[in-house]
Amino acid sequence: MHKQDIPKEQPQNTINRRSFLKTSAAAGTGLIFAPAILKQARANDSNDLNIALLGAGAQGQVLMNATLKIPGIRFKAVCDIWTDYNQTRAYRLLKKYGHDLNAYEDYKDMLANEKDLDAVIIATPDFWHAPHAVACMDAGINVYCEKEMSNTLEGARQIVRAAKRTGKLVQIGHQRRSNPRYIYCKEKLLNEAKVLGRITTINGQWNRAVQPDLGWPEKYAISTSNLKKYGFSNMLQYRNWRWYKGLGGGPIVDLGSHQIDIYNWFLDAVPKSVMASGGTDYYDKATHEWYDTVLVTFEYETAEGPVRAFYQTITTNSSQGYYENFMGDQGTLQISESAARGGVYREQSAPPWDKWVDSGILKAPVENAAQPKPGVVLDVRETVAPPKHELPVVFNDPYHKPHLENFFNSIRGKEKLNCPVEVGYETAVTVLKVNEAVKAGRRINYNPEEFKI
């Protein structure tokens, strides 16, 4: 562990950053700070936010790299139990970018020594999310917590209760909720133009090719005693924790959670039931305790009528990658976090979309290769493929950057969180029930009260 900086004693007649932000956050996520108050709070300080990274594995590095592209952020600490590898790599990179920080193995040491943190980014394994998030909030620190909130509903509830008790801001890492393309589709295409008409069906997927278990450089292996201290049996389990019950939730939670969250968001509803089929059909069940293949059907009851939503995650074939497809009686929206995919399709029987094209809400349709060539006779049961309107919003930033920016701006009082803890909890309830439905082998109904705390 790197040598700690001794916190400087605060003069009694000044307001330090944490005291100010703690008071402000408790007043509500929509608070806009008056310039005079900001000036007073920052009189002996810069306008930067001090943050820590808790969990510097693959996902933590993605979030760290995105944050490095955001001005006004200072990393003061990095914490990871793989000290000789993840921790050292993140520490050296941040030092290279000019951040003056300390490195820790144990989060308790970090919280005991770092007394001027405004926020922490938590990217540890799911079963650690609740203990880490609660401890950080109790220490007066705002939290960006990767999804899933927890591998259990009780863990997710603990995070919600701590947020309410402490008044700290908690952003859950469903980053599509801050993606400009998704926001545009929700606000302009669905809410304003209503180009899909009544949504009746959704399907989506995340298909991924066969992948070997993650390995590790033997010379950097964590000792067995240290692994057990932090909840892991061995290095194989530590490196592949997502596949183990009690640690993660399997692909339906790790991958599907992002997209099923969009189902809830775009429908302004939570499901009333779920049916699911799945199993460990390909990998070794001794090392892949969670299901490698899951097929799910949700039933929603919306203000406009019932919606059936299908989702699949397959880890043995990458066909067509990942996307969400919203189908209504007047059109279809296909969207993906991948900028190369997306489009809007008008049904032949729907009213013309000319006014939406003229207003700029939609682009003019592009030539559709699926349209029948002149002289070709369709089968009487076939519907002509609709033309494609490309999405008018281009987004080329790192996927997580807007969501992190929204979090930091919310701490400063300039925005409201796009995925506050209550919304993240609704998604956790929705998704964690899927594994329960697979195990039960039957339809499971959601109790509306389950989504509330």
Secondary structure as a PSIPRED ss2 file (coil, helix, strand):
# PSIPRED VFORMAT (PSIPRED V4.0)

   1 M C   1.000  0.000  0.000
   2 H C   1.000  0.000  0.000
   3 K C   1.000  0.000  0.000
   4 Q C   1.000  0.000  0.000
   5 D C   1.000  0.000  0.000
   6 I C   1.000  0.000  0.000
   7 P C   1.000  0.000  0.000
   8 K C   1.000  0.000  0.000
   9 E C   1.000  0.000  0.000
  10 Q C   1.000  0.000  0.000
  11 P C   1.000  0.000  0.000
  12 Q C   1.000  0.000  0.000
  13 N C   1.000  0.000  0.000
  14 T C   1.000  0.000  0.000
  15 I C   1.000  0.000  0.000
  16 N C   1.000  0.000  0.000
  17 R H   0.000  1.000  0.000
  18 R H   0.000  1.000  0.000
  19 S H   0.000  1.000  0.000
  20 F H   0.000  1.000  0.000
  21 L H   0.000  1.000  0.000
  22 K H   0.000  1.000  0.000
  23 T H   0.000  1.000  0.000
  24 S H   0.000  1.000  0.000
  25 A H   0.000  1.000  0.000
  26 A H   0.000  1.000  0.000
  27 A C   1.000  0.000  0.000
  28 G C   1.000  0.000  0.000
  29 T C   1.000  0.000  0.000
  30 G C   1.000  0.000  0.000
  31 L C   1.000  0.000  0.000
  32 I C   1.000  0.000  0.000
  33 F C   1.000  0.000  0.000
  34 A C   1.000  0.000  0.000
  35 P H   0.000  1.000  0.000
  36 A H   0.000  1.000  0.000
  37 I H   0.000  1.000  0.000
  38 L H   0.000  1.000  0.000
  39 K H   0.000  1.000  0.000
  40 Q H   0.000  1.000  0.000
  41 A H   0.000  1.000  0.000
  42 R C   1.000  0.000  0.000
  43 A C   1.000  0.000  0.000
  44 N C   1.000  0.000  0.000
  45 D C   1.000  0.000  0.000
  46 S C   1.000  0.000  0.000
  47 N C   1.000  0.000  0.000
  48 D C   1.000  0.000  0.000
  49 L E   0.000  0.000  1.000
  50 N E   0.000  0.000  1.000
  51 I E   0.000  0.000  1.000
  52 A E   0.000  0.000  1.000
  53 L E   0.000  0.000  1.000
  54 L E   0.000  0.000  1.000
  55 G C   1.000  0.000  0.000
  56 A C   1.000  0.000  0.000
  57 G C   1.000  0.000  0.000
  58 A H   0.000  1.000  0.000
  59 Q H   0.000  1.000  0.000
  60 G H   0.000  1.000  0.000
  61 Q H   0.000  1.000  0.000
  62 V H   0.000  1.000  0.000
  63 L H   0.000  1.000  0.000
  64 M H   0.000  1.000  0.000
  65 N H   0.000  1.000  0.000
  66 A H   0.000  1.000  0.000
  67 T H   0.000  1.000  0.000
  68 L C   1.000  0.000  0.000
  69 K C   1.000  0.000  0.000
  70 I C   1.000  0.000  0.000
  71 P C   1.000  0.000  0.000
  72 G C   1.000  0.000  0.000
  73 I E   0.000  0.000  1.000
  74 R E   0.000  0.000  1.000
  75 F E   0.000  0.000  1.000
  76 K E   0.000  0.000  1.000
  77 A E   0.000  0.000  1.000
  78 V E   0.000  0.000  1.000
  79 C E   0.000  0.000  1.000
  80 D C   1.000  0.000  0.000
  81 I C   1.000  0.000  0.000
  82 W C   1.000  0.000  0.000
  83 T H   0.000  1.000  0.000
  84 D H   0.000  1.000  0.000
  85 Y H   0.000  1.000  0.000
  86 N H   0.000  1.000  0.000
  87 Q H   0.000  1.000  0.000
  88 T H   0.000  1.000  0.000
  89 R H   0.000  1.000  0.000
  90 A H   0.000  1.000  0.000
  91 Y H   0.000  1.000  0.000
  92 R H   0.000  1.000  0.000
  93 L H   0.000  1.000  0.000
  94 L H   0.000  1.000  0.000
  95 K H   0.000  1.000  0.000
  96 K H   0.000  1.000  0.000
  97 Y C   1.000  0.000  0.000
  98 G C   1.000  0.000  0.000
  99 H C   1.000  0.000  0.000
 100 D C   1.000  0.000  0.000
 101 L C   1.000  0.000  0.000
 102 N E   0.000  0.000  1.000
 103 A E   0.000  0.000  1.000
 104 Y E   0.000  0.000  1.000
 105 E C   1.000  0.000  0.000
 106 D C   1.000  0.000  0.000
 107 Y H   0.000  1.000  0.000
 108 K H   0.000  1.000  0.000
 109 D H   0.000  1.000  0.000
 110 M H   0.000  1.000  0.000
 111 L H   0.000  1.000  0.000
 112 A H   0.000  1.000  0.000
 113 N H   0.000  1.000  0.000
 114 E C   1.000  0.000  0.000
 115 K C   1.000  0.000  0.000
 116 D C   1.000  0.000  0.000
 117 L C   1.000  0.000  0.000
 118 D C   1.000  0.000  0.000
 119 A E   0.000  0.000  1.000
 120 V E   0.000  0.000  1.000
 121 I E   0.000  0.000  1.000
 122 I E   0.000  0.000  1.000
 123 A C   1.000  0.000  0.000
 124 T C   1.000  0.000  0.000
 125 P C   1.000  0.000  0.000
 126 D H   0.000  1.000  0.000
 127 F H   0.000  1.000  0.000
 128 W H   0.000  1.000  0.000
 129 H H   0.000  1.000  0.000
 130 A H   0.000  1.000  0.000
 131 P H   0.000  1.000  0.000
 132 H H   0.000  1.000  0.000
 133 A H   0.000  1.000  0.000
 134 V H   0.000  1.000  0.000
 135 A H   0.000  1.000  0.000
 136 C H   0.000  1.000  0.000
 137 M H   0.000  1.000  0.000
 138 D H   0.000  1.000  0.000
 139 A C   1.000  0.000  0.000
 140 G C   1.000  0.000  0.000
 141 I C   1.000  0.000  0.000
 142 N E   0.000  0.000  1.000
 143 V E   0.000  0.000  1.000
 144 Y E   0.000  0.000  1.000
 145 C E   0.000  0.000  1.000
 146 E C   1.000  0.000  0.000
 147 K C   1.000  0.000  0.000
 148 E C   1.000  0.000  0.000
 149 M C   1.000  0.000  0.000
 150 S C   1.000  0.000  0.000
 151 N C   1.000  0.000  0.000
 152 T C   1.000  0.000  0.000
 153 L H   0.000  1.000  0.000
 154 E H   0.000  1.000  0.000
 155 G H   0.000  1.000  0.000
 156 A H   0.000  1.000  0.000
 157 R H   0.000  1.000  0.000
 158 Q H   0.000  1.000  0.000
 159 I H   0.000  1.000  0.000
 160 V H   0.000  1.000  0.000
 161 R H   0.000  1.000  0.000
 162 A H   0.000  1.000  0.000
 163 A H   0.000  1.000  0.000
 164 K H   0.000  1.000  0.000
 165 R H   0.000  1.000  0.000
 166 T H   0.000  1.000  0.000
 167 G C   1.000  0.000  0.000
 168 K C   1.000  0.000  0.000
 169 L C   1.000  0.000  0.000
 170 V E   0.000  0.000  1.000
 171 Q E   0.000  0.000  1.000
 172 I E   0.000  0.000  1.000
 173 G C   1.000  0.000  0.000
 174 H C   1.000  0.000  0.000
 175 Q H   0.000  1.000  0.000
 176 R H   0.000  1.000  0.000
 177 R H   0.000  1.000  0.000
 178 S H   0.000  1.000  0.000
 179 N C   1.000  0.000  0.000
 180 P H   0.000  1.000  0.000
 181 R H   0.000  1.000  0.000
 182 Y H   0.000  1.000  0.000
 183 I H   0.000  1.000  0.000
 184 Y H   0.000  1.000  0.000
 185 C H   0.000  1.000  0.000
 186 K H   0.000  1.000  0.000
 187 E H   0.000  1.000  0.000
 188 K H   0.000  1.000  0.000
 189 L H   0.000  1.000  0.000
 190 L H   0.000  1.000  0.000
 191 N H   0.000  1.000  0.000
 192 E H   0.000  1.000  0.000
 193 A C   1.000  0.000  0.000
 194 K C   1.000  0.000  0.000
 195 V C   1.000  0.000  0.000
 196 L C   1.000  0.000  0.000
 197 G C   1.000  0.000  0.000
 198 R C   1.000  0.000  0.000
 199 I E   0.000  0.000  1.000
 200 T E   0.000  0.000  1.000
 201 T E   0.000  0.000  1.000
 202 I E   0.000  0.000  1.000
 203 N E   0.000  0.000  1.000
 204 G E   0.000  0.000  1.000
 205 Q E   0.000  0.000  1.000
 206 W E   0.000  0.000  1.000
 207 N E   0.000  0.000  1.000
 208 R C   1.000  0.000  0.000
 209 A C   1.000  0.000  0.000
 210 V C   1.000  0.000  0.000
 211 Q C   1.000  0.000  0.000
 212 P C   1.000  0.000  0.000
 213 D C   1.000  0.000  0.000
 214 L C   1.000  0.000  0.000
 215 G C   1.000  0.000  0.000
 216 W C   1.000  0.000  0.000
 217 P C   1.000  0.000  0.000
 218 E H   0.000  1.000  0.000
 219 K H   0.000  1.000  0.000
 220 Y H   0.000  1.000  0.000
 221 A C   1.000  0.000  0.000
 222 I C   1.000  0.000  0.000
 223 S C   1.000  0.000  0.000
 224 T H   0.000  1.000  0.000
 225 S H   0.000  1.000  0.000
 226 N H   0.000  1.000  0.000
 227 L H   0.000  1.000  0.000
 228 K H   0.000  1.000  0.000
 229 K H   0.000  1.000  0.000
 230 Y C   1.000  0.000  0.000
 231 G C   1.000  0.000  0.000
 232 F C   1.000  0.000  0.000
 233 S C   1.000  0.000  0.000
 234 N C   1.000  0.000  0.000
 235 M H   0.000  1.000  0.000
 236 L H   0.000  1.000  0.000
 237 Q H   0.000  1.000  0.000
 238 Y H   0.000  1.000  0.000
 239 R H   0.000  1.000  0.000
 240 N C   1.000  0.000  0.000
 241 W H   0.000  1.000  0.000
 242 R H   0.000  1.000  0.000
 243 W H   0.000  1.000  0.000
 244 Y C   1.000  0.000  0.000
 245 K E   0.000  0.000  1.000
 246 G C   1.000  0.000  0.000
 247 L C   1.000  0.000  0.000
 248 G E   0.000  0.000  1.000
 249 G C   1.000  0.000  0.000
 250 G C   1.000  0.000  0.000
 251 P H   0.000  1.000  0.000
 252 I H   0.000  1.000  0.000
 253 V H   0.000  1.000  0.000
 254 D H   0.000  1.000  0.000
 255 L C   1.000  0.000  0.000
 256 G H   0.000  1.000  0.000
 257 S H   0.000  1.000  0.000
 258 H H   0.000  1.000  0.000
 259 Q H   0.000  1.000  0.000
 260 I H   0.000  1.000  0.000
 261 D H   0.000  1.000  0.000
 262 I H   0.000  1.000  0.000
 263 Y H   0.000  1.000  0.000
 264 N H   0.000  1.000  0.000
 265 W H   0.000  1.000  0.000
 266 F H   0.000  1.000  0.000
 267 L H   0.000  1.000  0.000
 268 D C   1.000  0.000  0.000
 269 A C   1.000  0.000  0.000
 270 V C   1.000  0.000  0.000
 271 P C   1.000  0.000  0.000
 272 K C   1.000  0.000  0.000
 273 S E   0.000  0.000  1.000
 274 V E   0.000  0.000  1.000
 275 M E   0.000  0.000  1.000
 276 A E   0.000  0.000  1.000
 277 S E   0.000  0.000  1.000
 278 G E   0.000  0.000  1.000
 279 G E   0.000  0.000  1.000
 280 T C   1.000  0.000  0.000
 281 D C   1.000  0.000  0.000
 282 Y C   1.000  0.000  0.000
 283 Y C   1.000  0.000  0.000
 284 D C   1.000  0.000  0.000
 285 K C   1.000  0.000  0.000
 286 A C   1.000  0.000  0.000
 287 T C   1.000  0.000  0.000
 288 H C   1.000  0.000  0.000
 289 E C   1.000  0.000  0.000
 290 W C   1.000  0.000  0.000
 291 Y C   1.000  0.000  0.000
 292 D C   1.000  0.000  0.000
 293 T E   0.000  0.000  1.000
 294 V E   0.000  0.000  1.000
 295 L E   0.000  0.000  1.000
 296 V E   0.000  0.000  1.000
 297 T E   0.000  0.000  1.000
 298 F E   0.000  0.000  1.000
 299 E E   0.000  0.000  1.000
 300 Y E   0.000  0.000  1.000
 301 E E   0.000  0.000  1.000
 302 T E   0.000  0.000  1.000
 303 A C   1.000  0.000  0.000
 304 E C   1.000  0.000  0.000
 305 G E   0.000  0.000  1.000
 306 P E   0.000  0.000  1.000
 307 V E   0.000  0.000  1.000
 308 R E   0.000  0.000  1.000
 309 A E   0.000  0.000  1.000
 310 F E   0.000  0.000  1.000
 311 Y E   0.000  0.000  1.000
 312 Q E   0.000  0.000  1.000
 313 T E   0.000  0.000  1.000
 314 I E   0.000  0.000  1.000
 315 T C   1.000  0.000  0.000
 316 T C   1.000  0.000  0.000
 317 N C   1.000  0.000  0.000
 318 S C   1.000  0.000  0.000
 319 S C   1.000  0.000  0.000
 320 Q C   1.000  0.000  0.000
 321 G C   1.000  0.000  0.000
 322 Y E   0.000  0.000  1.000
 323 Y E   0.000  0.000  1.000
 324 E E   0.000  0.000  1.000
 325 N E   0.000  0.000  1.000
 326 F E   0.000  0.000  1.000
 327 M E   0.000  0.000  1.000
 328 G E   0.000  0.000  1.000
 329 D C   1.000  0.000  0.000
 330 Q C   1.000  0.000  0.000
 331 G E   0.000  0.000  1.000
 332 T E   0.000  0.000  1.000
 333 L E   0.000  0.000  1.000
 334 Q E   0.000  0.000  1.000
 335 I E   0.000  0.000  1.000
 336 S C   1.000  0.000  0.000
 337 E C   1.000  0.000  0.000
 338 S C   1.000  0.000  0.000
 339 A C   1.000  0.000  0.000
 340 A C   1.000  0.000  0.000
 341 R C   1.000  0.000  0.000
 342 G E   0.000  0.000  1.000
 343 G E   0.000  0.000  1.000
 344 V E   0.000  0.000  1.000
 345 Y E   0.000  0.000  1.000
 346 R E   0.000  0.000  1.000
 347 E C   1.000  0.000  0.000
 348 Q C   1.000  0.000  0.000
 349 S C   1.000  0.000  0.000
 350 A C   1.000  0.000  0.000
 351 P C   1.000  0.000  0.000
 352 P C   1.000  0.000  0.000
 353 W C   1.000  0.000  0.000
 354 D H   0.000  1.000  0.000
 355 K H   0.000  1.000  0.000
 356 W H   0.000  1.000  0.000
 357 V H   0.000  1.000  0.000
 358 D H   0.000  1.000  0.000
 359 S C   1.000  0.000  0.000
 360 G C   1.000  0.000  0.000
 361 I C   1.000  0.000  0.000
 362 L C   1.000  0.000  0.000
 363 K C   1.000  0.000  0.000
 364 A C   1.000  0.000  0.000
 365 P C   1.000  0.000  0.000
 366 V E   0.000  0.000  1.000
 367 E C   1.000  0.000  0.000
 368 N C   1.000  0.000  0.000
 369 A C   1.000  0.000  0.000
 370 A C   1.000  0.000  0.000
 371 Q C   1.000  0.000  0.000
 372 P C   1.000  0.000  0.000
 373 K C   1.000  0.000  0.000
 374 P C   1.000  0.000  0.000
 375 G C   1.000  0.000  0.000
 376 V C   1.000  0.000  0.000
 377 V C   1.000  0.000  0.000
 378 L C   1.000  0.000  0.000
 379 D C   1.000  0.000  0.000
 380 V C   1.000  0.000  0.000
 381 R C   1.000  0.000  0.000
 382 E C   1.000  0.000  0.000
 383 T C   1.000  0.000  0.000
 384 V C   1.000  0.000  0.000
 385 A C   1.000  0.000  0.000
 386 P C   1.000  0.000  0.000
 387 P C   1.000  0.000  0.000
 388 K E   0.000  0.000  1.000
 389 H E   0.000  0.000  1.000
 390 E C   1.000  0.000  0.000
 391 L C   1.000  0.000  0.000
 392 P C   1.000  0.000  0.000
 393 V C   1.000  0.000  0.000
 394 V C   1.000  0.000  0.000
 395 F C   1.000  0.000  0.000
 396 N C   1.000  0.000  0.000
 397 D C   1.000  0.000  0.000
 398 P C   1.000  0.000  0.000
 399 Y C   1.000  0.000  0.000
 400 H C   1.000  0.000  0.000
 401 K H   0.000  1.000  0.000
 402 P H   0.000  1.000  0.000
 403 H H   0.000  1.000  0.000
 404 L H   0.000  1.000  0.000
 405 E H   0.000  1.000  0.000
 406 N H   0.000  1.000  0.000
 407 F H   0.000  1.000  0.000
 408 F H   0.000  1.000  0.000
 409 N H   0.000  1.000  0.000
 410 S H   0.000  1.000  0.000
 411 I H   0.000  1.000  0.000
 412 R C   1.000  0.000  0.000
 413 G C   1.000  0.000  0.000
 414 K C   1.000  0.000  0.000
 415 E C   1.000  0.000  0.000
 416 K C   1.000  0.000  0.000
 417 L C   1.000  0.000  0.000
 418 N C   1.000  0.000  0.000
 419 C C   1.000  0.000  0.000
 420 P E   0.000  0.000  1.000
 421 V H   0.000  1.000  0.000
 422 E H   0.000  1.000  0.000
 423 V H   0.000  1.000  0.000
 424 G H   0.000  1.000  0.000
 425 Y H   0.000  1.000  0.000
 426 E H   0.000  1.000  0.000
 427 T H   0.000  1.000  0.000
 428 A H   0.000  1.000  0.000
 429 V H   0.000  1.000  0.000
 430 T H   0.000  1.000  0.000
 431 V H   0.000  1.000  0.000
 432 L H   0.000  1.000  0.000
 433 K H   0.000  1.000  0.000
 434 V H   0.000  1.000  0.000
 435 N H   0.000  1.000  0.000
 436 E H   0.000  1.000  0.000
 437 A H   0.000  1.000  0.000
 438 V H   0.000  1.000  0.000
 439 K H   0.000  1.000  0.000
 440 A H   0.000  1.000  0.000
 441 G C   1.000  0.000  0.000
 442 R C   1.000  0.000  0.000
 443 R C   1.000  0.000  0.000
 444 I E   0.000  0.000  1.000
 445 N E   0.000  0.000  1.000
 446 Y C   1.000  0.000  0.000
 447 N C   1.000  0.000  0.000
 448 P H   0.000  1.000  0.000
 449 E H   0.000  1.000  0.000
 450 E H   0.000  1.000  0.000
 451 F H   0.000  1.000  0.000
 452 K C   1.000  0.000  0.000
 453 I C   1.000  0.000  0.000
